[in-house]
C-alpha cells in the first residue's frame, strides 16, 4: 500500500488535544484510532472512566434533569413563531 500524505488544518485547541492523546504515536495513528473507536452514538470507552462517579440519588436527579431538558428542547424545535 502506498502511503500518501495530506495536509489538514485544525484549530489550535484540536491540535493541543491531539498532541496530548498521541503520546508516542503519530498523529495519523491517533486519528485513525479515534475514527475506528467511534460508534454511531459515540465511544462508550471514554465514558467508562466516569462509571461509579455518582451515587444513585445524584444519578437519578441528573437523569431527570437531562430528560426534562430533552423534552423542552424537543418542544421548542417545533414551535412556530
C-alpha positions in Angstrom: 0.0 0.0 0.0 1.4 3.4 -1.0 1.2 6.0 1.8 0.1 9.4 0.7 0.4 12.4 3.0 -2.2 15.1 3.1 -2.2 18.5 4.8 -5.2 19.3 7.0 -5.9 22.4 9.0 -7.2 22.1 12.6 -7.7 24.7 15.3 -5.1 25.2 18.0 -7.4 23.6 20.5 -7.8 20.4 18.5 -4.1 20.3 17.8 -3.3 20.6 21.6 -5.8 17.8 22.4 -4.4 15.5 19.7 -0.9 16.2 21.0 -1.9 15.1 24.5 -3.6 12.0 23.2 -1.0 10.8 20.8 1.8 10.1 23.3 4.5 8.3 21.3 2.3 7.6 18.3 1.9 9.6 15.1 -1.0 11.9 14.6 -2.2 9.6 11.8 -2.4 6.6 14.1 -4.1 8.6 16.9 -6.7 10.0 14.5 -7.2 6.5 13.0 -7.8 5.0 16.5 -10.3 7.7 17.2 -12.2 7.1 14.0 -12.2 3.3 14.4 -13.3 3.5 18.1 -16.2 5.8 17.4 -19.6 4.1 17.1 -22.8 5.6 15.9 -23.6 7.0 19.3 -20.0 7.8 20.4 -17.3 5.9 22.0 -18.5 4.4 25.3 -15.0 3.6 26.4 -14.4 7.3 27.0 -17.3 7.2 29.5 -16.1 4.1 31.4 -13.8 6.3 33.5 -16.8 8.0 34.9 -18.7 4.9 35.9 -19.4 4.9 39.6 -18.8 8.7 39.9 -22.3 9.4 41.0 -24.3 7.8 43.8 -27.7 6.6 43.0 -29.5 9.7 44.3 -27.3 12.1 42.3 -27.6 9.9 39.2 -31.4 9.8 39.4 -31.6 13.6 39.9 -29.2 14.2 37.0 -31.1 11.8 34.7 -34.4 13.6 35.5 -32.8 17.0 34.7 -31.3 15.7 31.4 -34.7 14.2 30.3 -36.5 17.4 31.2 -34.1 19.4 29.1 -34.5 17.0 26.2 -38.3 17.3 26.4 -38.1 21.1 26.5 -35.7 21.1 23.5 -37.9 18.8 21.5 -40.9 21.0 22.0 -39.0 24.2 21.2 -37.8 22.9 17.9 -41.4 22.6 16.6 -42.8 25.9 17.8 -43.8 28.2 15.0 -43.3 31.9 15.6 
